């Protein structure tokens, strides 16, 4: 997780367009920015990739459930009928 934070924090500097960090265990993370909004993130190591996938998937699934529930409640609310 610290490697991901290090790679993303380096984008705060305007002159940095690529960043690489590695750990002693062989895990590595690299990030490259092209233009203003496009960023590529590459993680070496299966365990780190799975952890990153879970970190991004859980909040996304939660947000999808919340938005779906709000839409359903708005459609079934009596004043909106």
C-alpha positions in Angstrom: 0.0 0.0 0.0 2.9 2.3 0.7 4.2 1.7 -2.7 0.9 2.8 -4.3 0.8 5.9 -2.1 4.4 6.8 -3.1 3.7 6.4 -6.8 0.5 8.5 -6.6 2.0 11.2 -4.4 4.8 11.7 -7.0 2.2 12.9 -9.5 1.6 16.0 -7.3 4.8 17.4 -8.7 4.2 18.9 -12.2 7.5 17.9 -13.6 7.2 14.2 -12.8 5.6 12.1 -15.5 6.7 8.6 -14.4 7.3 7.0 -11.0 8.6 3.6 -10.0 8.9 2.1 -6.5 10.0 -1.4 -5.4 10.1 -3.4 -2.2 12.8 -5.8 -1.1 10.5 -8.8 -1.6 10.4 -8.2 -5.4 7.1 -6.4 -5.5 7.1 -3.3 -7.6 4.8 -0.6 -8.7 5.2 1.8 -11.5 2.9 4.6 -12.7 3.1 6.7 -15.8 1.1 9.8 -16.7 0.4 10.9 -20.3 -1.1 14.3 -20.7 -3.3 15.6 -17.9 -5.7 12.9 -17.1 -4.5 9.6 -18.4 -2.5 7.5 -16.0 -1.2 3.9 -16.3 -0.6 1.9 -13.1 1.4 -1.4 -13.3 1.9 -3.7 -10.3 4.4 -6.5 -10.2 3.3 -9.4 -8.1 0.0 -11.3 -8.0 -0.8 -10.6 -4.3 -0.3 -6.9 -4.6 -2.5 -6.8 -7.7 -5.3 -8.7 -5.9 -5.0 -6.3 -2.9 -5.3 -3.3 -5.2 -8.2 -4.8 -7.0 -10.1 -5.4 -3.7 -9.2 -1.8 -2.6 -10.9 -0.4 -5.7 -13.7 -2.9 -6.0 -15.2 -2.7 -2.6 -15.9 1.1 -2.6 -17.2 0.8 -6.2 -19.6 -2.0 -5.3 -20.8 -0.1 -2.2 -21.4 3.0 -4.3 -23.4 1.0 -6.9 -25.6 -0.5 -4.1 -26.2 2.9 -2.6 -27.1 4.6 -5.9 -29.3 1.7 -6.9 -31.2 1.8 -3.6 -31.7 5.6 -3.8 -33.1 5.2 -7.3 -35.4 2.4 -6.3 -36.7 4.4 -3.3 -37.2 7.5 -5.4 -39.3 5.5 -7.9 -41.4 3.8 -5.2 -41.9 6.9 -3.0 -45.6 7.9 -2.8 -45.2 11.6 -3.5 -43.5 10.8 -6.8 -46.4 8.6 -8.0 
